[in-house]
Amino acid sequence: MKIVRYVLAAVLAAFALLQLNDPDPVVWVVAYGLVALCIAAPPHWAAGPGLNWLTAGVLLTLALLSLPGFIGYLTSGDLGSIGGEMSNERPKLE
């Protein structure tokens, strides 16, 4: 099980590094990095529960900050735009 944990943590750490070219890299590197740490942490580590709660709080905060944009997308009537390319008219598409 240790190997699976470390492989998953390495994959999430790689995802975090891939986010460095994103327009808002800090947000995504922190999110993926915290999840990678939670997965890699030993199950009986004393700081584990605190790290899990911190990660849950950060991810919940990010979700709540993204909620207005998501609702705006759902109510825009242009749901097919998510597959489009980024342009000056639609800078939020990535």
Beta strands, then each sheet from edge to edge (+ up, - down):
end
